[in-house]
Amino acid sequence: MPDGLAALPDELHDLAAAQFGEGNIAPSRWPADAELQLGNEVYRPVVPAYRDLVPADGPWQPVWNVMGTLAELHGEDNVRLVVWFGG
């Protein structure tokens, strides 16, 4: 796992459900400025951007180049990438 990321304790899910609602136990569904304290630990949501997960200079570089061109032509909010890995 990347530095700073770990599996969340079950008790945190209960705490998040109580504070943010049953459908919002995943940190990606918490408010951006949320903090939950469990014991001595403080948990904050981290929602990585694709740039954080897939380097721009790796094998996906041609895809990011095309996405960038489409975003310039049509606006960032009008471009989506859907990927399916078949087996």
C-alpha positions, 0 to 999 in steps of 0.5 A: 500500500502507498505510504499513509494508506491503510485498511480502515478499522471497522469502528471507523465505519460505524463512526462515519455512518453516525456522523455522515449517514449510512451511505457515506462510510467510505472516506471518498464520500465524506465531506472534503474537510471531514475529520474523524478521531478514533482513539489517538488517530485522526482520519481524513478523506483522501481522494486521489486524482488519476495523476496520482495513481497512473503516472503521466510518463508511463505506458498510459501517456498516449491516453492522457495526451488524447484526454488533454486534447479532448479537454481543450476542445470540449472542456474538462467537464465534458471528457470521461474515460471508461476502461474495461479490462477483459480476461 
